[in-house]
Amino acid sequence: METLDKIKQQISENAILVYMKGSPKLPSCGFSAQAAQALMNCGEPFAYVDILQNPDIRSELPKYANWPTFPQLWIEGELIGGCDIILEMFQKGELQELIKETAAKNKPEADSAASE
């Protein structure tokens, strides 16, 4: 699979996705650590891609996203931003709201079937 196709697939299949250096539990850079911590504090699961393990994505994603740095937070197919934007949104309470709404919208259908 071409790198660009892989990126598009990851973004479309994961409602909340962060491209970062390392993993949320073992980040490899301070900015990724701060971004992951803010996301974890929102209390909803999210996907991540370790760009250090994926050099092809590391080189292609900035061009695709038109965003030069990592981490990058993508929600429902849209680039939200990097560390500064994530932290600013978290401090204002906007990130928690966005993450909770997105997680609720993207829960497996089995949960909502009983209420119909």
Secondary structure as UniProt FT lines:
FT   HELIX           3..13
FT   STRAND          16..20
FT   HELIX           30..41
FT   TURN            42..43
FT   STRAND          47..50
FT   TURN            51..52
FT   HELIX           55..65
FT   STRAND          72..75
FT   TURN            76..77
FT   STRAND          78..81
FT   HELIX           83..92
FT   HELIX           94..105
FT   HELIX           110..113
FT   TURN            114..115
//
